Amino acid sequence: MNTGLHSLPSELNFRDGGMLYTSLNSVASNGFVRIYYLEQKRQCKALRKNAGMLSLSSPTTSKLMEGSFMRKEQQHKPRLKLEFVRTLLIDNYDSYTYNIYQDLSVINGLPPVVIRNDDWTWEDLYHYLYEEKAFDNIVISPGPGSPTCANDIGICLRLLHECEDIPILGVCLGHQALGYVHGAKVVHANEPVHGRLSEIEHNGCSLFNGIPSGRNSGSKVVRYHSLVIDPESLPNELIPISWTCSTDTQSFLEISNASSISDAHDTVSSNSRSEVQKSLRVWPFNGHKNKQNGKVLMAVMHSVRPHYGVQFHPESIGTCFGREIFKNFREITEDHWLNYGPLVTRKENVDYSGNQIILRKPVDQLSDGAFPSRSIELNGVSRKDVGLFDLVNLSYPSNGVKFLKLTWKKYNHLASEVGGARNIFYQLFGHHKAENTFWLDSSSIEKGRARFSFMGGKGGSLWKQMVFQLSDESGHPFEGGGYLSIEDVQGSATKTFLKDGFFDYLNKELSSFQYKSEDYDELPFNFHGGYVGYFGYELKVECGAAFNKHKSWTPDACFFFADNLLVIDHSSDDVYLLSIHEECNTSTSWLDDTELKLMDLRTSVPDKLIEESSLNVSFTPSKVDFVAEKSKEGYINDVEKCKQYIKDGESYELCLTTQIRKKIEETDALRLYLRLRETNPAPYAAWLNFSKEDICICCSSPERFLQLNRDGVLEAKPIKGTTKRGVTSEEDEQLKMQLQYSEKNQAENLMIVDLLRNDLGRVCEPGSVHVPLLMEIESYATVHTMVSTVRGKKQPNVSAIDCIKAAFPGGSMTGAPKLRSMELLDTIESCPRGIYSGCIGYISYNQTFDLNIVIRTVVLHKGEASIGAGGAIIALSDPIDEYEEMILKTHAPSRVVVEFS
């Protein structure tokens, strides 16, 4: 990939792509230079009063002067307030674009149309912008890489060059592109800054209207960038409008008490706003002086065109007044069209009904299909580019519809009477080495982290086991598809090639179920039967990743369809038995038989499953025959590679992983898991035994990937930031506080929170994504962790599988931007991740689900135990510390393997 940084040639040469079109300079009226709306009236006065403080070429100045002398009646027009503003949002393959989408949906009154930077040709763009007049403004997203690389920036440079009469706002990479297209140099910053905050000062122009400026003003912004516009290279037509106040950066919690991350400062007094406006365009910026002081250019504007760029991320959860930036850009857009004239849209090809933008292919162009190349018909989101995934067909044909009936029984306060969850599982499902069993085990229920456990085995007539393996015959990039093997309860097996992949198959399966909600309305939990199993990390190729460099050694997905299950409510101590069956089958034999077994446990003495005393084995991988995929030196070298990619702007954060492995003799896998849950209890622990595949998974994960409940609320709980527990209570508290206020760990967590907000923003209702808990510390047996909670309300037109695909793999295991980071990690890591880094959990037949992140996990497969571990690498990472953190995360599971091998 080209990471070379250089200035733009004096002339941009764009190919016409076979389309004859008129230069946009000639499309604009002769009075185009007067369209720079109401702000020019103020700018002109400032220029006359402060003639020597800005360096503008004579032609530019004359255009500004011309633009300020408008007809008297035009000056007295009231502010134009559009019913909604139509934004084209260009996604540069970033993982924060849908945070912008969510903000603009609320502020504009209409969701923007999102396209990737290589989705549309220039002909497409020209058609929708200038013939259909479908959009009022354009926002160019952040993204990895550099505007000097055509593959990174796509169509954006041409937009900035040609669309001089349309308001454009560039964010981060979009900001750098604005500078680059006009001849400024894009260079490495003195220091990469990702997930850290800076105070900014600005000149009070329209984009910063009503936003405080300067030190201690409360105007803090989140930065994610390694490259910057060199202020000394700014051409005359680009005006600097904002800088950092100093060279210092701050961590989030360090400053959170001083200002709110909400819009608490959305308003300022009229007097202070007046003072801000008085300083418009007269702030005496001096590029050389600011460079010497170490201040970083944070925003620019074009002197004539309605084009702006901000280096920081207004959409971040940590940026103060971020939404105000977008509100101001809406007002800039309204002012622009007040003076330039409202757009007249061709109604036959653009529809705004149903609170969405629908673009249709013109009838007169359908015959030859030459133009445009695609239509858009999905909630303002490009059909090709919903994000990392394509929405599956929700109107799947009803062939093979199953009418499911749920029956259940409840036993009040029974769990403790029969020996608790461990004894129930062992006695009811532990026979024959617990073959073909599952246990979604809330073994850590402190502080309300989890409440329910679900367990079961080979069941009734609907039970089946599904094993999916991605095809290794597909090209590069991955063309999709894989082989699905299904075994039913009688042992009959089939194998099918799924051209559209496993997620598509699951969605069609779920769409084929019909049921009555009254069957489960009185149940306090969301899993009522359905799919239980895992998605492996390499299924990322079904969620937008271009390819897998490594092929998983285990199946890419394994699931049971569980039609019988037992549920324990750890809060009330109640036990539930559930059975689903087709409506024509009224048998309750499993419920009756299992009830008898439970009652028998009341009178039996629970087996002493494992000796209570620990074996006190210290962990040293080389002494216990664990073999690491990477040596210490190799892992440290990989950390350095990650840091270099980050320095070059290719990623903000890379979640580097590796694995340790140990050959094992015949072992009692269930007892190993029971020991793990005893020594390292976790809220999202799990046991899975796919005996035909020789796979046992012993998982003690503390992290929720994604949950969807019956109310349509999605929740993610990403973990970023881990440290060991202390020997004494004083040391333990000190380590906990060090984690809480670590700038590095806060930066890691903030980046992943913004990524998860983005992933949920793809499928959630506009304005519903929020962060009720940010950077909370949770303590477990061996570690403290920093955890945040992200929630949103699912859109009604997306399915459960759509939601999973939107966020898979979990951002805490990839880094950001997700697609580029996964691509880079594939080149750095030396083996497949397989089950590790994927997710385990359930998908209920009524399309609720709860999935964890597979960490702190032992995978037993074909005579080998493997444990994955890693950590987030950012610009602040110390390679040795990263290695020690990775080793720390293997301690709990590896010690248990040592005990049982």
Summary of the structure (lengths in Angstrom):
residues: 901
radius of gyration: 29.3
end to end distance: 46.0
largest distance: 96.4
contacts: 3190
relative contact order: 0.11
helix: 32%
strand: 26%
